[in-house]
């Protein structure tokens, strides 16, 4: 069956199941599981105050994980909107692997400060885009990250949701 017809058939089947009241899970187990995919370390420049938005230039960094590592290119930024009780993060950066492949990474999330930095809530939802055939799998995953500050760097542990 041609790929396009196969997708159409699957879409029709899902809609039929939805409207017939049947439970549909994309996988046999509806529980979320994750695996550590990489650690991302960012260097940031001085924040720019733009009213309700703070702009934090990303000046570089690195990332490493099983089968993937490289550098964060300068030129990205974090546009952090300050709200009552929390901050909304909106970050866009470009990664370059050691093999010379480029990855566009964007993420949004929530940062809630606490008196003790270890108690901060700092969680992001990540989207990757790449033209690399080797890294095409990044275009098809859901990833989350947990952030922290470590030695004057912003550090995220990034997890692939399975």
C-alpha positions as CSV (number, residue, x, y, z in Angstrom):
1,X,0.0,0.0,0.0
2,X,1.5,3.4,-0.9
3,X,2.6,5.4,2.1
4,X,0.0,8.2,1.6
5,X,-2.9,5.7,1.4
6,X,-1.5,4.0,4.6
7,X,-1.6,7.3,6.5
8,X,-5.1,8.1,5.3
9,X,-6.3,4.6,6.3
10,X,-4.8,5.0,9.8
11,X,-6.3,8.5,10.2
12,X,-9.8,7.2,9.3
13,X,-9.4,4.3,11.7
14,X,-8.4,6.6,14.6
15,X,-11.4,8.9,13.9
16,X,-13.7,5.8,13.7
17,X,-12.5,4.6,17.1
18,X,-12.8,8.1,18.6
19,X,-16.4,8.5,17.5
20,X,-17.4,5.0,18.5
21,X,-16.4,5.6,22.1
22,X,-13.5,3.1,22.1
23,X,-10.3,3.9,24.1
24,X,-7.3,4.4,21.9
25,X,-3.7,4.5,23.1
26,X,-0.9,5.1,20.7
27,X,1.1,2.5,22.7
28,X,0.0,-0.4,24.8
29,X,1.0,1.3,28.0
30,X,-0.6,4.7,28.6
31,X,2.0,5.6,31.3
32,X,4.7,8.2,30.4
33,X,8.3,7.1,30.6
34,X,11.4,9.0,29.7
35,X,15.1,8.5,29.0
36,X,17.9,11.0,29.5
37,X,18.8,12.2,26.1
38,X,21.4,14.9,26.7
39,X,22.7,17.5,29.0
40,X,22.7,21.1,27.6
41,X,25.0,23.8,29.1
42,X,24.3,27.4,28.1
43,X,26.4,30.6,28.5
44,X,24.3,33.7,28.7
45,X,25.1,37.4,28.2
46,X,23.8,40.3,30.2
47,X,20.0,40.5,30.2
48,X,18.2,43.3,28.3
49,X,15.2,44.8,30.1
50,X,12.4,45.3,27.6
51,X,9.6,46.1,30.0
52,X,7.6,42.9,30.8
53,X,10.1,40.9,28.8
54,X,13.7,40.2,29.7
55,X,15.9,39.2,26.8
56,X,18.8,36.9,27.7
57,X,21.3,36.5,24.8
58,X,22.8,33.0,24.5
59,X,26.5,33.4,23.9
60,X,27.4,29.7,23.5
61,X,27.6,26.4,25.3
62,X,27.8,22.7,24.8
63,X,25.6,19.6,24.8
64,X,26.4,15.9,25.2
65,X,24.5,12.6,25.4
66,X,24.7,9.1,24.1
67,X,25.6,9.4,20.4
68,X,25.2,13.1,20.2
69,X,27.4,16.0,21.3
70,X,28.5,19.4,20.1
71,X,28.4,23.1,20.7
72,X,25.7,25.8,21.1
73,X,26.3,28.6,18.5
74,X,26.1,32.2,19.7
75,X,23.1,34.2,18.5
76,X,20.2,32.6,20.3
77,X,18.2,34.1,23.1
78,X,15.7,33.6,25.9
79,X,12.7,36.0,25.8
80,X,11.5,35.7,29.4
81,X,8.1,37.2,30.1
82,X,7.7,38.2,33.7
83,X,4.3,37.2,35.2
84,X,3.0,37.3,38.7
85,X,4.2,34.2,40.4
86,X,6.3,32.8,37.6
87,X,8.3,33.5,34.4
88,X,7.4,32.2,30.9
89,X,10.5,31.1,29.0
90,X,10.7,31.2,25.2
91,X,14.2,30.2,23.9
92,X,15.6,29.6,20.4
93,X,19.1,28.3,19.8
94,X,21.2,26.6,17.2
95,X,23.2,23.5,18.0
96,X,26.1,22.2,15.9
97,X,27.1,18.6,16.4
98,X,30.8,17.5,16.4
99,X,29.9,15.9,13.0
100,X,29.0,19.3,11.6
101,X,25.2,18.8,11.6
102,X,22.9,21.7,12.6
103,X,19.9,21.4,14.9
104,X,17.4,24.2,15.6
105,X,16.1,23.9,19.1
106,X,13.3,25.9,20.6
107,X,11.6,25.5,23.9
108,X,9.0,27.2,26.1
109,X,8.5,26.6,29.8
110,X,7.9,27.9,33.3
111,X,10.4,29.1,35.9
112,X,9.3,29.7,39.4
113,X,11.9,31.1,41.7
114,X,12.2,30.0,45.3
115,X,14.2,31.1,48.3
116,X,16.3,28.0,48.0
117,X,17.5,27.5,44.4
118,X,17.2,23.8,44.7
119,X,13.4,24.3,45.2
120,X,12.9,26.2,41.9
121,X,10.4,24.8,39.4
122,X,12.2,25.0,36.0
123,X,10.6,22.8,33.4
124,X,10.6,23.3,29.6
125,X,8.9,21.6,26.5
126,X,11.4,21.2,23.7
127,X,11.1,21.0,19.9
128,X,13.9,20.0,17.6
129,X,14.2,20.6,13.9
130,X,17.0,19.4,11.6
131,X,17.7,18.6,8.0
132,X,20.2,16.0,8.9
133,X,19.3,12.5,7.8
134,X,21.3,11.0,10.7
135,X,19.4,13.0,13.2
136,X,16.0,12.9,11.6
137,X,14.7,11.1,14.7
138,X,14.9,14.4,16.6
139,X,12.1,15.8,14.3
140,X,9.8,13.1,15.6
141,X,10.1,13.2,19.4
142,X,8.6,14.9,22.4
143,X,11.3,16.2,24.8
144,X,11.2,17.9,28.1
145,X,14.0,19.5,30.2
146,X,14.7,20.3,33.8
147,X,16.8,23.4,34.4
148,X,19.2,24.6,37.0
149,X,22.1,27.0,37.4
150,X,25.5,25.4,37.9
151,X,28.9,27.3,37.9
152,X,27.4,30.4,36.3
153,X,25.9,28.3,33.5
154,X,22.3,27.4,32.7
155,X,22.1,23.6,32.6
156,X,19.3,21.4,31.3
157,X,18.9,17.7,31.6
158,X,16.8,16.8,28.5
159,X,14.6,13.8,28.4
160,X,13.0,12.0,25.4
161,X,9.4,11.0,26.3
162,X,8.8,7.5,25.2
